[in-house]
Amino acid sequence: MRNLTPESFREQVRSGAYTGPTAGVCDGFVQANLAILPKEDAFEFLLFCQRNPKSCPLIDVTDIGSPVPAASAPGADLRTDIPKYRVYRNGELTDEPADLNEYWTDDMVAFLIGCSFTFEEALIRNGIPMRHHEEGVNVPMYRTSVETVPAGKFSGPMVVSMRPMGAGDVVRAVQVTSRFPSVHGAPVHIGTPEEIGIRDIAKPDFGDAVTVREGETPVFWACGVTPQSVAMHTKPSLMITHAPGHMFVTDLKSEQLGVI
């Protein structure tokens, strides 16, 4: 899966041949989180993303009613090209469908938000291993006590993803990921999980737990699952998202988003 083109990978997803998490697929291409809202809520959510660029860095926004992300993957269809979706109604998770054909309406606006899976390849090239790759699981994600900046009806706690690493790799990880502000950029917290409201690092709110070895430092990045936390907190009538770890793969090259 690492060497597939985004178009070929999306075809596999659309046909049902691939249903798993997307960490490590399509090396060199930008992955994105998804949030879909009716147009009546779209402006306030756009404002929320602008006010919270670490958690919700925008990659693309569709025209009203269009499932095509024209700026990032003009041949794609957001109704079918993500391995698993989530449907939230009034803040409650009601379904995890494999496609959105029965849910899509002509008043929907889709937002693609940068994903930290995009910069993992750069971390690996710099000799920093990804534990969730090694253990074959989804990256661990946690709700925190860090509040986002509200916009209209949208507010709630930031979600972070965590990657453990040796103390000697932390500074390099900050340097590498700082080049990619469009996919969350530098970490938002390093070290003690309790300082950002995470009580038990072995029990993530989303994704899977990974081994944190003795002497390793947990490093936390803002995460595009934050809109799902916001949906549960503010309870909009409808928000459709990707399932955590099951991302949309765009046609954009990762280095296009890198800051030199």
C-alpha positions as CSV (number, residue, x, y, z in Angstrom):
1,M,0.0,0.0,0.0
2,R,2.9,2.3,0.5
3,N,3.7,2.6,-3.2
4,L,0.2,2.9,-4.5
5,T,-0.9,6.1,-6.2
6,P,-3.7,8.0,-4.3
7,E,-6.0,7.2,-7.3
8,S,-5.3,3.5,-7.1
9,F,-5.7,3.4,-3.3
10,R,-9.0,5.3,-3.5
11,E,-10.2,2.8,-6.1
12,Q,-9.4,0.0,-3.6
13,V,-11.3,1.8,-0.9
14,R,-14.3,2.5,-3.1
15,S,-14.6,-1.2,-4.1
16,G,-14.4,-2.3,-0.5
17,A,-11.0,-4.1,-1.0
18,Y,-9.4,-1.9,1.6
19,T,-11.1,-1.1,4.9
20,G,-8.4,-0.5,7.5
21,P,-6.5,2.5,8.9
22,T,-4.4,4.5,6.5
23,A,-1.2,5.2,8.4
24,G,1.7,4.4,6.1
25,V,-0.3,4.2,2.8
26,C,0.7,6.2,-0.3
27,D,4.1,7.4,0.7
28,G,4.6,11.1,-0.1
29,F,1.0,12.1,-0.3
30,V,-1.1,14.2,2.0
31,Q,-3.8,12.5,4.1
32,A,-6.7,14.4,5.5
33,N,-9.4,14.2,8.1
34,L,-13.0,14.8,7.1
35,A,-15.9,16.8,8.5
36,I,-19.2,17.2,6.7
37,L,-22.0,19.6,7.8
38,P,-25.2,21.0,6.3
39,K,-24.7,24.4,4.8
40,E,-26.5,26.1,7.7
41,D,-23.6,25.2,10.0
42,A,-20.8,25.4,7.4
43,F,-19.8,29.1,8.0
44,E,-19.5,28.7,11.7
45,F,-17.4,25.6,11.3
46,L,-15.2,27.3,8.8
47,L,-14.7,30.1,11.4
48,F,-13.9,27.4,14.0
49,C,-11.2,26.0,11.8
50,Q,-9.7,29.4,11.2
51,R,-9.6,30.1,14.9
52,N,-8.0,26.7,15.7
53,P,-5.4,26.1,13.0
54,K,-3.3,23.7,15.0
55,S,-6.2,21.3,15.4
56,C,-8.1,22.0,12.2
57,P,-5.7,23.2,9.4
58,L,-7.8,23.3,6.3
59,I,-6.7,21.5,3.2
60,D,-9.9,21.8,1.1
61,V,-13.5,22.9,1.3
62,T,-16.1,21.6,-1.2
63,D,-18.8,23.6,-3.0
64,I,-22.3,23.2,-1.5
65,G,-23.7,19.8,-2.5
66,S,-20.5,18.6,-4.2
67,P,-18.7,15.5,-2.9
68,V,-15.7,16.3,-5.1
69,P,-12.6,17.9,-3.3
70,A,-11.7,19.9,-6.4
71,A,-8.5,21.5,-5.0
72,S,-6.9,18.4,-3.5
73,A,-8.3,15.4,-5.5
74,P,-10.5,16.4,-8.4
75,G,-11.1,12.8,-9.5
76,A,-12.3,11.7,-6.0
77,D,-15.6,11.2,-4.3
78,L,-15.9,11.9,-0.6
79,R,-19.0,9.7,-0.3
80,T,-17.0,6.5,-1.1
81,D,-13.2,7.1,-0.9
82,I,-12.6,6.8,2.8
83,P,-12.4,3.4,4.4
84,K,-14.8,4.1,7.2
85,Y,-17.1,7.0,8.2
86,R,-18.8,8.2,11.4
87,V,-22.3,9.8,11.6
88,Y,-23.0,12.0,14.6
89,R,-26.6,13.2,15.3
90,N,-27.1,15.6,18.1
91,G,-23.7,14.7,19.5
92,E,-24.4,10.9,19.5
93,L,-22.5,8.4,17.3
94,T,-25.3,6.7,15.4
95,D,-23.5,4.8,12.5
96,E,-20.1,3.8,11.1
97,P,-20.9,3.2,7.4
98,A,-18.5,2.1,4.7
99,D,-19.9,4.9,2.4
100,L,-22.2,7.9,2.5
101,N,-24.5,7.1,-0.4
102,E,-27.5,7.0,1.8
103,Y,-26.6,10.1,3.8
104,W,-25.4,12.6,1.3
105,T,-27.7,15.5,0.5
106,D,-27.4,18.5,-1.8
107,D,-26.9,21.0,1.0
108,M,-23.7,19.4,2.4
109,V,-20.3,21.0,2.7
110,A,-17.2,18.9,3.2
111,F,-14.1,20.1,5.0
112,L,-10.7,18.3,4.6
113,I,-8.4,18.9,7.5
114,G,-4.7,18.2,7.6
115,C,-3.6,14.9,9.2
116,S,-0.4,14.1,11.1
117,F,-0.1,10.8,9.2
118,T,1.3,13.1,6.4
119,F,4.5,14.0,8.3
120,E,5.2,10.5,9.6
121,E,7.2,9.6,6.5
122,A,9.5,12.6,7.2
123,L,9.9,11.5,10.8
124,I,10.8,7.9,9.7
125,R,13.3,9.3,7.2
126,N,15.0,11.1,10.1
127,G,15.4,7.8,12.0
128,I,12.4,8.3,14.3
129,P,10.3,5.1,14.4
130,M,6.5,5.2,14.6
131,R,5.4,2.7,17.3
132,H,1.9,2.3,15.9
133,H,3.5,1.2,12.6
134,E,5.7,-1.3,14.4
135,E,2.8,-2.7,16.4
136,G,0.4,-2.7,13.5
137,V,-2.3,-0.6,15.2
138,N,-4.0,2.7,14.9
139,V,-2.3,5.8,16.4
140,P,-3.5,6.5,20.0
141,M,-5.6,9.7,20.3
142,Y,-6.8,11.4,23.5
143,R,-9.3,14.1,24.6
144,T,-7.5,16.8,26.6
145,S,-8.3,19.5,29.0
146,V,-7.1,22.1,26.5
147,E,-10.1,24.0,25.2
148,T,-10.4,25.1,21.6
149,V,-11.3,28.7,20.6
150,P,-15.1,28.8,20.2
151,A,-16.9,29.9,17.0
152,G,-20.7,30.2,17.0
153,K,-22.1,26.9,18.2
154,F,-18.8,25.0,17.9
155,S,-16.5,24.5,20.9
156,G,-14.9,21.8,22.9
157,P,-11.7,20.1,24.0
158,M,-8.7,19.5,21.7
159,V,-7.9,16.0,20.7
160,V,-4.2,15.0,20.4
161,S,-2.3,12.1,18.9
162,M,0.6,10.6,20.7
163,R,3.9,9.1,19.5
164,P,6.5,7.8,22.1
165,M,10.1,8.3,21.3
166,G,13.6,8.4,22.9
167,A,14.5,11.6,24.6
168,G,17.2,12.1,22.0
169,D,14.7,12.2,19.1
170,V,12.3,14.8,20.6
171,V,14.1,17.9,19.4
172,R,14.5,16.4,15.9
173,A,10.8,15.5,15.8
174,V,9.9,19.1,16.7
175,Q,12.2,20.4,13.9
176,V,10.9,18.0,11.3
177,T,7.2,18.5,12.0
178,S,7.5,22.3,12.3
179,R,7.9,22.3,8.5
180,F,4.4,21.0,8.1
181,P,2.0,23.6,9.6
182,S,-0.8,22.5,7.2
183,V,-0.9,19.0,8.9
184,H,-0.7,20.2,12.5
185,G,2.9,21.2,12.6
186,A,5.0,21.0,15.8
187,P,3.8,19.2,18.9
188,V,1.5,20.9,21.3
189,H,2.8,19.1,24.4
190,I,5.8,17.0,25.3
191,G,6.1,14.8,28.4
192,T,3.7,14.4,31.3
193,P,0.2,13.5,30.0
194,E,-1.6,14.6,33.1
195,E,-0.6,18.2,32.4
196,I,-3.1,18.2,29.5
197,G,-5.8,16.2,31.3
198,I,-4.8,12.7,30.1
199,R,-5.3,10.4,33.1
200,D,-4.2,7.1,31.6
201,I,-2.0,7.0,28.5
202,A,-2.8,3.2,28.2
203,K,-6.5,4.1,27.6
204,P,-6.8,6.3,24.5
205,D,-10.2,7.8,23.7
206,F,-9.7,7.0,20.0
207,G,-7.4,4.6,18.2
208,D,-5.3,2.0,20.0
209,A,-2.8,2.0,22.9
210,V,0.8,1.5,22.0
211,T,3.8,0.5,24.2
212,V,5.6,3.3,25.9
213,R,9.0,1.9,26.9
214,E,11.0,2.9,30.0
215,G,12.8,6.1,29.4
216,E,10.7,7.2,26.4
217,T,8.9,10.5,26.2
218,P,5.3,10.7,24.9
219,V,5.0,13.5,22.3
220,F,1.6,14.9,21.5
221,W,0.3,16.6,18.3
222,A,-3.0,18.4,17.7
223,C,-5.3,16.0,15.9
224,G,-8.0,16.4,13.3
225,V,-10.3,14.2,15.3
226,T,-11.0,17.3,17.3
227,P,-14.2,18.0,15.3
228,Q,-15.6,14.7,16.6
229,S,-14.9,15.8,20.1
230,V,-16.6,19.1,19.2
231,A,-19.6,17.3,17.8
232,M,-20.0,15.3,21.0
233,H,-19.6,18.5,23.1
234,T,-21.8,21.0,21.1
235,K,-24.3,18.5,19.6
236,P,-25.0,19.9,16.1
237,S,-27.9,18.2,14.4
238,L,-25.6,16.3,12.0
239,M,-21.9,16.0,11.5
240,I,-20.3,13.3,9.4
241,T,-16.6,12.5,9.8
242,H,-14.0,9.9,9.0
243,A,-13.6,7.1,11.5
244,P,-10.4,7.9,13.5
245,G,-7.3,6.7,11.7
246,H,-9.2,6.1,8.4
247,M,-8.2,9.1,6.4
248,F,-8.8,10.5,2.9
249,V,-5.7,10.3,0.7
250,T,-5.4,13.4,-1.5
251,D,-3.4,13.9,-4.7
252,L,-1.3,16.6,-3.0
253,K,2.4,15.8,-2.5
254,S,3.5,16.1,1.2
255,E,6.4,18.3,0.2
256,Q,4.0,20.7,-1.4
257,L,2.9,21.6,2.2
258,G,6.4,21.7,3.6
259,V,7.8,25.0,4.7
260,I,11.5,25.4,3.8
